[in-house]
Amino acid sequence: MNPVPRLLLLAGALGLAISPALEAEEPIAPIPRLLPPENGLPLPADLARTLGERVTAFAERIWEIDHKDHVADVAALVKAVDFALKHGEFYSEKEFPLAGDLLDLADARYRALDEGDERPWLEERGLVVRGYRSRIDDSYQPFGLEIPEALDLSKPVPLLVWLHGRGDKTTDLHFLNQCRKKSQAFGGFYQDQSEAIVLHPFGRHCVGWKHAGEIDVFEAIEAVMADYPIDPDRIVLAGFSMGGAGAWHIGAHYRDAFCGVHAGAGFAETKEYNKLTPDRYPPDHEQVLWKVYDVPNYLGNLLNGPLLAYSGAKDKQKATADLMARELANVGHTLRHLVAPDTEHKYTAEAVAEIRTWLADCWKTGRGLPARSIRWQTPTLRYGSYDWLKLTGLEAHWQGARAEAAWDREGGTFSLKTEGVTALEIHPGPPHDLGGAKLLIDGQILSAATPGFPVHSLSLVRHEGKWTWGLPDPGKKRPGLQGPIDDAFMSRFLVVPPDQAPSSPRFARWLDFELDHFRSRWRALMRGELPEKASDELDSDDIRDANLILWGDPESNAMIAEIAEKLPVEWREDSFVLRGQSYDRDGHVPVLVFPNPLNPDRYVVLNSGLTFREGHDKTNSQQNPKLPDWAIVGLDRDPDAFTPGRIAAAGFFDEDWK
């Protein structure tokens, strides 16, 4: 349905007057979808009807067993077919039978669960497809496994997390088919191994292992560890092409989760990879936001464990490994870079043989936690932790912060050197007792008290250049509550649509389009249904657990009205004020992320979904946040594939959210 007719129906149902200007307004032009491609083949009518009926029938059946463990192993298969039908994700007639095959497998698993409360697929070896339910949006997400026949599962085993490359048409249906048909890690040269389970996360299809795609990696690992004896100290992260890019950035952001990181090809930053010159740079705030994912901003983190890069000598993506070698050399590290001669964008058997030796060394050594020394750097508290060291406050986000820490366990002493850090936590956890520990930090000496009971964590803050024991001000930016807008979609969230049409026709037209755009984009790109609740249906659990994505203004959304006085926007009759600047309500929209006044441990977002759009999907390197903590959208330009309208102003809140 077009936005204007939808709004007219809503307004009519509510008994609202419709502006003649609104009735005459042209609908906003639809934005062509790039991912997944829209050029799918129509199924034969009889097959489409049969598959649709089977999917519909499964909705009731899955509801009946929803209380049972491993229902996701059924539901992820059904969802794959459902989305393929909804989006036209069949690109060859050879793919038509895949949907029936997955539904047959789902049917067999359903019967095992429903009739005997059995899960025979958990005992399968070889190529196995599974699923889990995401905490972000309650969607069912698939993953694949390779479980060698000869692998001894009576004891803890290593795990290889393999990140797949880009496949615009490799949606759930095709991903599951690939995971059922062939070994994919290291170009298929790893299929004869018997030393590890291989996990193939889905990564939300094709978002460069960013956003919900990076969280998918860890939720899939968690699902695997619940059913198989994975040794948490022997998990290696690896990938190729888009997966290599994922290995670069996830390895740099979450280095303590893996005993080794292998990046094959891929990209590691935005500017050089896209060959951007100053005349083609985006706005300043967007350049700042490159720092969320650009790996050179996290170089020191990679030095906490083994790192191996791979390239074909003729592969243009070798330039990324060369760039990373250059950057790492600047901090005194020589990158181990394996290059296959006379080879383009692929692995060779010889190279994989050498990589397998490296894997064995990583698994033999393990993570070596708790760490005796840590080197960490970050421009954001989203990625501020390694093992027992957690940065909890920065002088200024996006300026860069560093910490070097050493723990003399025998002597009970911690030595720390920091830059740009205002608060941190030392938390090795049980069984380590930190009572009486001595801290040497930035030239100061502090001694922890001995209270007579075990002390498992120490918290410090810096005021006027001096470190003291204490916690940071709860009103400051902190880990998981530091922005930008897109950060709200990396943990559980709920969309709260307007309760009624806004009084401004232009705003109403824009809002209706953008909210529908967010719904369709989340479904197509992030492979889940947008979780939504009306404002009068929100309960205490929602306030406690979810980021609230609020659409509208105080007149049109009751939840915005409830918290309006505690938000950084001042709404007036015909205008609103943000950061001291006034904007007319008929021509501008405030979008922002801010701590929820009803629960400052969660976000509220106003009038925004994902800030990267269809025009950025051509290369995963551009699927970065495009708007900072707040922005003003001018309605004199319609939303398009790059922006939600004219960006009249944009910026970041300071460390006090001001």
N, C-alpha and C positions, 0 to 999 in steps of 0.2 A: 504493500500500500504506500502511495506517495505521502510525504510528510504532511502536506496541507490537508488532504482529506482526513488523515488520521486525527489531526488536531481539531478539525471541524466536528468530527464525530464526538471526540472527547468534550469539546466545549458544549455541543448540543446536549449531551447526556447530563452535563452539569448545569444546564440552563444559563450558559454564559452568552453574552452578546458577542457577535463576530464582527470584527472591523472590516469595512469594505476594502481597505488597503490590503488586508491579509487575504481576502478572497481573490483579489486580483494578482497577488504575488505569485511569481512563477516558482514551481518546485525546484529545490536544489538538485543539480544534476548528479546522478549516481556516479560513484567512483569505481572504475573498473577494477576487478580483483586480479591480483597477480599471483598470489599464493593461496590455495593451489590454483593452477591455471583453469580458466573457464571453458576451455575447448574440449571438454569431455564428450564422449560418444553417448548418444541416447541408447538405453537398453531396449531390447524388444519389449513390447507392451506386456505380454504375458509374463515374462521374466521379472520385469519391474514390479508388476502387481504381486506376484508370488513372494518376491523378496520383501516388499513393503509389508505384506500381511504377516510374514514370519517375524520381522523386526517388531511390528506392533504387538504381536502376541507375546514376545519376549518381555516387553515392558511389565506386564502383569506377573509373569513367571519370576522375573528377577526380583520384583518387589516381595514376592512370597519367601524368597530365601535370603533377603537382604541382611538379615540378622546373623547369617552364618559367615565364618571365616572363608576367605578366598572366593567370595562372590565376584570379585573383580576379575578373576580368571575366566569367568563367563561373560561378564558385562563388557569388558574391553573388546571382546570379539564382536559382540552385537553392535556396540557403538561404532566400530570400524565400518561395518556395512551400512549402518544408519547414516553416518556422515557422508559416505560415498554416494548414497542415493540422494541425499539432500543437496549436495554440491556438484553432482555430476562428475565424480572422480574416477570414471572409467575412461581410459585413454586408448584402449585397444580392445578389439573383440576377444582377444585371448584372455583379457582380464575378467570377462563376464562370469566365468565359473568360480572365480576366487571367492565371491560373496557367499555362494551356496556352501562352499567348502568350510568357510569360517563359521557359518551358522550351524552346519552339521557338527563341527567340533564343539561349538557352544552348547548344542543340544545334548551331546554325550556328557559333557561336564555337568550340565544342569541336572541330568537324571542321576548322576553319581552323587551329587550333593543333596538333591531333594529326597531320593529314595533310600539311600544308605548312609548319608552323611559321610561320604567317602571322597577322597581326592587323589585318585590314582596317578594323575599327572605329576604329582610331587615326587613320585618315585622314578619318573622317566629319565633316561639318559639321552645323550645326543642333542639334537636341536629341539628346544622347547619354547613355546610362547606363553606368556603370562600377562598379568595386569595388576594394577594397584589403583586405589582411589586417592586422588590428590587432595591434600588439605587446603590447597589454594582455592579451588572452585568446586570441589566434590566431583570432578570429572573422573572418568575411568581412563587411565593411560596405559598403553601397552609397553611391554619390554620383551626382549628375547634372551635366551640363555643357550650357551653351549656347555654341556656337562659331559666330559669325557667318560667313556665306559670304564676305563681303567683307574679313574681317580678314586682314591680311598676317602670316602665321606664319613668314616668313623672317627676322623680327627679334623682339626681346623685346616682349611685349605686356602691357598691364595685366590684372589679375585682380580681379573683383568677387566677394567671398565673401558669398553671400546666405543668411541664416539663416531658416529657415521658421518659421511660427507653430505653435501647438499644434493637434494633430489626434489625438485619442484613438484613432481608428480608422486613422490613417495609418501603418500598420506598413510593413515593407520592401516588401511587395507593392504597396500603394497608393502609397507614395512613388515607387517606380520607375515606376509607371504614370503618375503626374502628371508626372514628369520627362521621360517620353517623349512626352507629349501636348501640353504647353503651356508657354509662358514664364511664370514665376511672380514674378520679381523686381519689386518696386515695383508690385504689383497687376496685372501684365501690361502696364504702360505703358512697359516697357523693351525690348520684343521687337524693335523696329526698329533697335536700336543696332548699330554695327559697330566699336566702339572697344575692346572688351574681351571676354575669356572670362568667363563667369559660372559659378561653382562653387556647386552646391547640396549641402552636406554633409547627412548624415542626422542626426547628433547623437544617435545611440542612441535615436531615436524621440521620446520625450516626457519628458525630464528637465531641461528648462529650460536646455539647453546647459551643464550643470554635470557634475561628476564625469567619467566616461568620455566623456560627451557633449561636453565642451570639448576633450578630447584628440582626439576624432574630427575636429574642425575642422582641427587642424594635421596630422593624419595624412592627411586628404583633400587638403590643400594640397600636402603633400609628394608624394603620388601624382600629382597634376596636374603639378607642376613637373618630375617625372621624364620626362614625355612631351610637354610643350608648352613653348614658349619664354616662360615667364612672367618678367617683370621683377620681382625680389623687392623693389625699391624702390617699386613701384607696385601694391600690393595694398590694396584698400579693404574694410573689414568693414562689412556692413550687414544689417539685418533688421527684421522687423515683428512686433508682438504678442509671442509668446514669443520670436521671433527678435530683436525689439527689446530684450527683456530680456537675451538672449544678447549682443547688441552692446554694451549698457551694461557688462556684467560682463567679458566677454572683452576688450573694448576698454580697460577700466581695468586689467586684470591683465596684459595682454600688449601694451601700447601700442606697443612698438618694432617689432612685426610688421607694422604697418599704416600707410599714409600718410594714412589718413582713417578716421574711425569715424562711422557714421550709425545712430542708434537711432530707430526708428519705434514709438511706443507702448511696450508692455511694462511691466515693473516694474524697480525698481533697488534695492529694499531690502525688508525683511520686515515691520517693525512697522507702519508707516503703511499700506502696501499692504493688509495684512490687518486694518486697523482694530483693532489690539490695544490694549487698555487694561491698566493695571497689574494689575487683578483677573484678567486672562486671560493674563498672561505665563507662559511656560513656565519650567522650572527655570533657575537662574542659568547653569549651564554651557551650556545650549542658547541662551540669549541671547548669551553670549560667542561662540558658534559662528556666530551671524548674521554675524559679522565676516568669515567666510571669503568670502562672496559679496556682502554689502551694499556697494554702490558708494560711498556717502559715505565709507567708510573708505579709499578710494583716489582721492579727488578730484584731488589734485595730478598724478596720473599722466595724467589726461585732458588736461592743459594742454600736453603735449609735442607736440601736433599738432592738425590740424583736427578739429572735432567739430560735428556737426549733428544736432539733434533734430527730429522731426516728429510732429505730432498733428492729428487732426481736432478742430475746435472743440467738437463734441458728444460726443467720445469720453471716457468716464470714465477711460481710461488716460492722458489728458492730464495728470492729476494727478501722474504720475511725472515728466514733463518739467518741470512747474512746481516740483516738489520739488527736482529736480536744478538748476534755475535758481537757486532759493533757496540751495542749498548752495554752488554755484559762486560766487555773489555774495559769500558769506562769505569766500572766498579771493581776491576781487578779479577774478573773471572773469565776463563777460557771456555766457551761453549763447546761441548762435544757435539759435533755436527757430522753425521754420517751422510755422505753424498754418493749416490749410485751413478757411475759413469754412463754417458750416452743414454740416459733414461729421462723420460718425460714425466707426466703426472701419474706415477704409479710406483708400487714397490717391486723389488726384485727378490728372487729366492736367496741370493747371496746376502743382500742387505738384511733380510728378515732373520737369517741365521745368526748374524751378529747382534741384532736386536734381541733375539732370544737369549743369548748369553748375558746381555745386559739385564733382561728381565729376571733371570735366575739370580744374578747378583743382588738386585733390589729385594727380591723375596727372601734371600738368605739374610740380608742385613735388617730388613724391616724398617719401621719408622724411627725406632730408637727413642721412643717417648717414655717418660717425660724428658724433654730436651735439656741438655746441659747448656746450650747456647742458642740464642734466637736472634735473627736479623729480620726486621720487619719495616715495611714502609707502605703508606697508603695516603691518598688524598681524601678519604671518606671513612666514616665509622661503620659503614655497611661492611667493610672488609678490614676490620681492625684487630683480628685475633690470630694468634698462633699458639697452640697448646696451652700452657699455663699463663701466657701473657695476653691481656686484653686491654686495648686502648679504649677508654670510655669518654674521653673529652679531647677536643682539638682546639688550638688557638683560632684556626679559621679553616673551614672546609674548602677543599680544592686547592689549597696552597701547598699541601704535601706535609706529611709528618713521618718521622723515623724513630725507631727504637732499636737499640742493641742491648741484649740482656744475657746474663750468664748466671747459672745457679750452681754454686758449690755445695752440693748436698751434704758432703762429709763435714764441711765447716759451717753449714747453716747460714750461708751468706748469698745474697743476691746483689749483682752489680748491674746497674742500668745507666744507659746514656740515651737521652731523648732530645728530639727537636720537634717543636710544634705541637707537643702533647701537653694537655692540662689536667688529665685524669687517667688513671690506669688501675688495673686490678691484676694481682698475682693469685692464681687459683689452680694449683696442681690437684686439689681435691684429696679425698681420703686415698691412702692411709697417711699422707704426708701431714705432719703437724708443724705449722709455721710459728708456733709460740716461741718467743725469744729469738726469732730470726733477725739477722742484721741486714740492712739495706744500704748500699752505697749507690746513691742516685744523683747524677749531675753535680757531683762534688759535695753532696750532703751525706751525712750518716744518720740513719734512723734505726731504732731497735723496736721490734714488735714486743708487745706485752706477753707475759706468760700467765694467763688467767686461771690456770688450773684445769682446763678442759681443752680438747684438741681445737686448734685453729687451722682451718682449711683454706682461707682466703684472706688477702690483705688488700685494702683499697686506699689509694693515695690521690690527693688533689694538689694542684700547684696554684698558689696565690702570690702575686707580685714576685714571681721568681723563686719562691720557696715551696718545697714539698712538705706536706703534712698528712697525717692519717685523716681519712674522711671520704665521703662520697660526693660526687659532683652534684650541683644544683639540679633537682629533678625537672626544672623548666628548660634546661638546655638541650641542645641536640645531643643524641646519644645513640649507641648502636641499635639499629632497627627502627630508629625514629629520627632520621636525619635528612630525608628527602633524597632526590627530587620527586616529582609527581609519580613517575613510573615505579618508584620503590614500593608504592602501596599495593601493586599487583604482584608482588613476589611473596606474599603471605596471604592468609585467608582474608577475603574481602566480600562485601555485599553491596550491590548497587541499589540505591533507593531512588526510584523515579519520582517525578513531580506528582503531587496529588491532584493538581488541576492545571489548566493552561495558564501560563504567565500572562500578565496584563499587557506586556509589550508584544505586539504581533511579530516583530522582527526577531526578538529573542525566542518566542515560542517556535517560530519556523526553524531557527537554528538548532534549538535544543532538541526538537523532535528528530531532526536529521542526524545530529551527532550521537544521540543516544541509540538510535537504530543502527548507526554505523558501528558503534562500539559493540553492540550485540552481534552483528554479523561478522565483524572482524575477529572478535574473540573466538567465535565458533569456527571460522575458517582457518585462522592462523594459529590460535592457541589450543584448538581442538577440544573445546569444552563449551557447555552452555553457560551464559553469563548468570551468575547467582544474583537473584533479585528479590527484594521484599518491599512491600509498601511501608511507608513511615509508621502507620498505625499497627503494623504487624511485628515491628522490631521488639525484641525482648532483651532481658538482662544478659542472656548468653551472647546475643549478637553484639551488644555493646562491649562485652568483656573480650570476645574472641576475634572480632572482625574489624578490618578497616572499612569505614563507611564511605561509599562513593555517592555523594549527594548531587542530584541534578535539579536545577531550578534556582529559586531565590526565596526569601522568607515569605512572600505572598503565595508561592506555588508549591512549596515543600515544607511540611510541618516540622520535619527534623531540622531543617536549616533555621526555621523560625525559632525553634527551641534553644539553639546554641548561638544564634546570630550575634548576640551582644559580646560573646567571648571569642569571636573570630576577628581576624585582622581586616575585615571589610565592614564599612559603615554604610548601610543602605538607607537612602533617603527617598522621598516621594518620587522624584524623577531622575535620581542619580545615585551613584555609590562612590565611596572614597576608599582608595587603597594606597597606603604608603604616602599619604598627604596629597594625592592627586585625585581630582574629581572627574568622573566619567558619566555620560548620560546613559541611563539604563536601556533606552531604546536602541542604542547603537553600539553598546559594548557589553562584554561578558567577563566577569572575573573567573579565572581558573587558578586553583592553588592546592597545595597539600599543607596540612597543619595538624598538630596534635589534637585529638578529639577532646573537647572540653569535658565530655562525660566520662572519658577514660583516657588520660594522657599517655597510656602505654600503647595506644593505637592511633592511626591516622583518621582524619577526614579529608576527603578530596572534593573539591567543588568543580562540577561541570567539565570533567575530563576523563577520558579513557587513556589507552596507550598513546603516547605522544609521537611515536614514529608511525608512519602511515604507508599506504600502498606504494607511493613513489620511492620509498626507501627500501622496498623489498627486493629490488633488482640485485643488490649485493648485501650479504649478511653483515658486511663491515659498516653499513649505514643504518643498521637496525639498532640504533642507540637512542637514549632519551633525547628528545628535541626541545623540550620545555623544562625550565628549572623548577624552583619551588613555587613561583607564582607567575602569572602572565595576564595580560589584558587582550582579549580577542575583539578586534573591530569587526562589526557585522556589515561593513560596507564592501566586504569581499566574501564570497561564498566559500565554504570548505572545499578543499580539493585533495589531491593525492599527497600533498606535502604539508599542508597546515590546516587547522580548523577555521581559518579565516585570516584576516590581517592581524599580525602580532604587533599591537600598538605599543606594548611595553612588556618587559619580562625581567626577572631577576631572582636572587636568592635571599632568603631570610638569613639573618646573622646567627651566631651560635646560641642566642637567647630566643630564637624564633621571632625576631623583630625586624 
